[in-house]
Amino acid sequence: MAGKKQFGQVVAVKVSDLKPYGKNARTHSEAQIQQIMDSLKEFGWTNHVLIDPKQGIIAGHARLEAAKRLEMTEVPCIVLAGLTEAQKRAYVIALCGVLSYVVFALNLIQRLINS
């Protein structure tokens, strides 16, 4: 595939084989975990767990926790191959930073709910 960028491959991974990122700074409330569980039941997997080739979680700790509580044995993961340890840390930090600046247009959300 010369000249084409390759993206991560989606694979099914056993929940028991996934390794949480030891320095994960993001926390989730019980309510958030419940919302993810409800979303998984209603819509299925729309946002996969991101892992490295050694099955270490880069992003998706809350999704994994929700899957465990739903007694799922496998989850869909995207393997992000080729990242250095520094790049993985930078990605985790970037996700935390990006998510801290999320702003919702409440009037637009209300229109979605009412439509």
C-alpha positions as CSV (number, residue, x, y, z in Angstrom):
1,M,0.0,0.0,0.0
2,A,2.6,2.5,-1.0
3,G,1.7,6.1,-0.6
4,K,-1.4,5.3,1.5
5,K,-1.5,5.8,5.3
6,Q,-2.6,2.8,7.3
7,F,-4.9,3.2,10.2
8,G,-5.3,0.9,13.2
9,Q,-6.8,-2.5,12.7
10,V,-10.0,-3.4,14.5
11,V,-9.7,-6.6,16.5
12,A,-11.8,-8.4,19.1
13,V,-9.8,-8.8,22.3
14,K,-10.7,-10.7,25.4
15,V,-11.5,-8.4,28.3
16,S,-9.2,-10.4,30.5
17,D,-6.3,-9.8,28.1
18,L,-6.5,-6.0,28.2
19,K,-4.0,-4.1,30.4
20,P,-5.1,-0.7,31.8
21,Y,-2.7,2.2,31.4
22,G,-1.0,2.6,34.8
23,K,-0.7,6.4,34.5
24,N,-4.3,7.0,33.3
25,A,-5.3,10.3,34.9
26,R,-8.9,10.2,33.7
27,T,-11.6,9.1,36.2
28,H,-15.3,8.4,35.6
29,S,-18.2,8.5,38.0
30,E,-20.7,5.7,38.5
31,A,-23.2,7.7,36.6
32,Q,-20.8,8.0,33.6
33,I,-20.1,4.2,33.6
34,Q,-23.9,3.6,33.7
35,Q,-24.4,6.0,30.8
36,I,-21.8,4.0,28.8
37,M,-23.5,0.8,29.7
38,D,-26.8,2.1,28.6
39,S,-25.3,3.3,25.3
40,L,-23.6,-0.1,24.7
41,K,-27.0,-1.8,25.2
42,E,-28.9,0.6,23.0
43,F,-26.4,1.2,20.2
44,G,-23.6,-1.4,20.5
45,W,-20.0,-0.5,20.1
46,T,-19.6,2.8,18.2
47,N,-16.3,3.9,19.9
48,H,-13.7,1.2,20.2
49,V,-11.1,0.8,22.8
50,L,-7.7,2.0,21.6
51,I,-4.8,-0.3,22.4
52,D,-1.1,-0.8,21.7
53,P,0.2,-4.1,20.1
54,K,0.8,-5.5,23.6
55,Q,-2.9,-5.0,24.4
56,G,-2.2,-2.0,26.7
57,I,-5.1,0.4,26.8
58,I,-4.4,3.9,25.4
59,A,-8.0,5.1,25.5
60,G,-11.2,3.4,26.6
61,H,-10.9,2.6,30.2
62,A,-14.5,3.5,31.0
63,R,-15.8,1.5,28.0
64,L,-13.8,-1.5,29.3
65,E,-15.3,-1.0,32.8
66,A,-18.8,-0.8,31.3
67,A,-18.2,-4.0,29.2
68,K,-17.0,-5.8,32.4
69,R,-20.1,-4.8,34.2
70,L,-22.2,-6.1,31.3
71,E,-20.3,-9.4,31.5
72,M,-18.9,-9.1,28.0
73,T,-16.0,-11.4,27.3
74,E,-14.6,-9.5,24.3
75,V,-14.5,-5.9,23.1
76,P,-13.6,-4.3,19.8
77,C,-10.3,-2.6,19.9
78,I,-8.3,-0.6,17.4
79,V,-4.6,-1.4,17.5
80,L,-2.4,1.8,17.3
81,A,0.8,0.2,16.2
82,G,4.1,2.1,15.8
83,L,3.6,4.6,18.6
84,T,6.6,5.2,20.9
85,E,6.0,5.4,24.7
86,A,6.4,9.1,24.5
87,Q,3.8,9.3,21.7
88,K,1.4,7.2,23.8
89,R,1.8,9.5,26.8
90,A,1.3,12.5,24.6
91,Y,-1.9,11.0,23.1
92,V,-3.3,10.3,26.6
93,I,-2.4,13.8,27.8
94,A,-3.9,15.3,24.6
95,L,-7.2,13.4,25.1
96,C,-7.4,14.7,28.7
97,G,-6.8,18.2,27.5
98,V,-9.2,18.1,24.6
99,L,-12.0,16.7,26.7
100,S,-11.5,19.3,29.4
101,Y,-12.4,22.0,26.8
102,V,-15.6,20.3,25.5
103,V,-18.5,22.8,25.4
104,F,-22.0,21.8,24.5
105,A,-24.5,24.0,22.8
106,L,-27.4,23.2,25.2
107,N,-30.0,24.7,22.9
108,L,-28.9,22.4,20.1
109,I,-28.9,19.4,22.4
110,Q,-32.4,20.4,23.5
111,R,-33.5,20.5,19.8
112,L,-32.1,17.1,19.2
113,I,-34.0,15.7,22.2
114,N,-37.2,17.3,21.1
115,S,-37.0,16.3,17.5
